Amino acid sequence: MSEPETSGTHPGQPRPVRLRDVLLRARIEAADRTGVVVDLRDAEVARLEILNDALDPLFAQVPEQIDLFDRGVSQGDTPRLWIDVVAHIVMGRDKRMYRFVQDSRFGRIVLAESHDTAVIVEAVTDYVARRMIEREHAMVVQPEPKPAIAEPPRRSRLWPFVFGFILGAAALFGVAVLAALRSW
């Protein structure tokens, strides 16, 4: 049989082999040997589940209060690994290539495409970081601009002038009349 796999951090220690991982690899190998459509679909799902497991360390670092991401494998006609409501990973036409796509109002955009899971994990990491930054910008409350202090409406200066002029003229007329009456 084969030797147990070792991790990159401790070359002398064997890494525990999970039965689930071995079963998924066995499904992929069985699908590679046969051309049956059902096995190909199972191989797609198995590859997406392997990628999903590879993304676990990334999503373990996302804070719990950030609920942007809803990761999971959907097993419809076309199996998909959903990252959030607009981004998912599907298998390419050859059923071995991962294709990371995002739905937008202008259509579907391919963000990354590779046979290697590490390349897709890196693309998903970049996507998650960008989405978290977008969320931070959306959550920042911009200070409301203070309305300009409205000056009280200015009254016309014409009417007080006219009123003062008439009062002044009447007072002068009254003084002139009094002076004329005294001199008589």
C-alpha positions in Angstrom: 0.0 0.0 0.0 1.0 3.6 0.0 2.7 5.5 2.8 0.6 7.9 4.9 0.7 11.5 3.7 2.7 14.0 5.7 1.9 17.6 6.3 4.3 20.4 5.1 4.8 21.7 8.6 6.0 18.5 10.4 7.6 16.3 7.8 8.2 13.5 10.3 4.6 13.2 11.6 1.9 11.4 9.6 -1.2 13.5 8.8 -4.4 11.7 9.8 -6.2 10.5 6.7 -9.9 11.2 6.7 -12.2 8.5 5.4 -14.3 11.1 3.7 -11.3 12.4 1.7 -10.3 8.9 0.6 -13.9 8.2 -0.5 -14.0 11.4 -2.5 -10.7 10.5 -4.3 -12.0 7.0 -5.0 -15.1 8.5 -6.6 -13.0 10.7 -8.8 -10.8 7.8 -9.9 -13.8 5.7 -10.6 -15.3 8.5 -12.7 -12.0 8.9 -14.6 -12.0 5.2 -15.6 -15.6 5.1 -16.7 -17.5 7.3 -19.1 -20.9 7.0 -17.4 -22.7 10.3 -17.1 -23.8 9.6 -13.5 -20.2 8.9 -12.5 -19.1 12.2 -14.1 -21.7 14.1 -12.2 -20.5 12.3 -9.0 -17.0 13.3 -9.9 -18.0 16.9 -10.3 -19.7 16.9 -6.9 -16.7 15.1 -5.4 -14.2 17.6 -6.8 -16.4 20.5 -5.6 -16.5 19.0 -2.2 -12.7 18.6 -2.1 -12.5 22.3 -3.1 -15.0 23.1 -0.4 -12.9 21.4 2.2 -9.8 23.3 0.9 -11.7 26.5 1.5 -12.5 25.7 5.2 -9.4 27.5 6.6 -10.3 30.6 4.7 -13.9 30.8 5.9 -12.8 29.9 9.5 -11.0 33.3 9.5 -14.1 35.3 8.4 -15.6 36.9 11.5 -19.0 35.5 12.6 -20.8 38.8 12.4 -20.2 39.0 8.7 -23.0 37.0 7.1 -22.2 37.8 3.4 -21.1 34.3 2.5 -23.3 31.2 2.3 -21.0 28.4 1.1 -22.3 25.0 0.1 -22.5 22.5 -2.8 -25.8 22.4 -4.7 -26.5 19.2 -6.6 -28.8 20.3 -9.3 -28.4 19.6 -13.0 -25.1 21.5 -12.8 -23.4 21.0 -9.5 -22.1 24.2 -8.0 -20.1 25.3 -5.0 -21.7 28.6 -3.9 -19.5 31.2 -2.2 -22.3 33.8 -1.8 -25.5 34.7 -3.7 -23.6 36.0 -6.8 -20.4 33.9 -7.0 -20.0 30.2 -7.4 -17.7 27.6 -8.8 -18.6 25.1 -11.5 -16.7 22.5 -13.3 -15.5 23.2 -16.8 -16.5 21.3 -19.9 -13.7 18.7 -19.4 -15.1 18.1 -15.8 -11.6 18.6 -14.4 -11.2 22.4 -14.6 -12.7 24.6 -11.9 -14.4 27.8 -13.1 -15.0 30.5 -10.5 -17.7 32.8 -11.8 -19.7 35.8 -10.6 -23.1 36.8 -11.8 -23.5 40.5 -12.6 -26.1 42.7 -14.2 -24.1 42.5 -17.4 -23.9 38.7 -17.4 -21.6 36.1 -15.9 -18.0 37.0 -15.4 -15.2 34.4 -15.1 -13.0 35.4 -12.1 -10.6 32.4 -12.3 -10.3 29.2 -14.1 -7.8 26.4 -13.4 -7.2 22.7 -12.9 -5.4 23.4 -9.6 -7.4 23.9 -6.4 -4.7 26.2 -5.0 -5.3 28.7 -7.8 -9.0 28.7 -7.2 -8.6 29.0 -3.4 -6.4 32.0 -4.0 -9.0 33.6 -6.3 -11.8 32.9 -3.7 -9.6 34.4 -1.0 -9.2 37.6 -3.1 -12.9 37.7 -3.8 -13.8 37.3 -0.1 -11.4 40.0 0.9 -12.9 42.4 -1.7 -16.4 41.6 -0.6 -15.5 42.3 3.1 -14.0 45.7 2.1 -17.1 46.5 0.1 -19.2 45.7 3.2 -17.0 47.9 5.4 -17.5 50.8 3.0 -21.2 50.2 2.8 -21.5 50.1 6.6 -19.7 53.4 7.2 -22.2 56.1 7.9 -21.2 59.3 6.2 -21.8 62.4 8.3 -24.7 64.4 7.2 -23.8 67.8 5.9 -24.9 70.6 8.2 -27.4 72.8 6.7 -26.2 76.4 6.2 -27.5 78.6 9.0 -30.3 80.6 7.3 -30.1 84.2 8.1 -33.4 85.8 9.1 -35.2 87.3 6.1 -34.0 90.8 5.5 -36.8 93.4 5.6 -36.9 96.1 3.2 -35.2 99.3 4.4 -37.3 101.5 2.2 -40.5 101.6 4.4 -38.7 102.5 7.6 -36.9 105.3 5.7 -40.2 106.6 4.2 -41.9 106.4 7.6 -39.0 108.2 9.3 -39.0 110.9 6.6 -42.7 111.6 7.0 -42.4 111.7 10.8 -39.4 114.1 10.5 -41.2 116.3 8.1 -44.3 116.3 10.3 -42.2 117.2 13.3 -40.5 120.1 11.5 -43.9 121.3 10.3 -45.2 121.1 13.8 -42.2 123.0 15.2 -42.6 125.7 12.4 -46.3 126.1 13.2 -45.5 126.4 17.0 -42.8 129.0 16.2 -45.2 130.9 14.0 -48.0 130.9 16.7 -45.6 132.2 19.4 -44.4 135.0 17.3 -47.9 136.2 16.8 
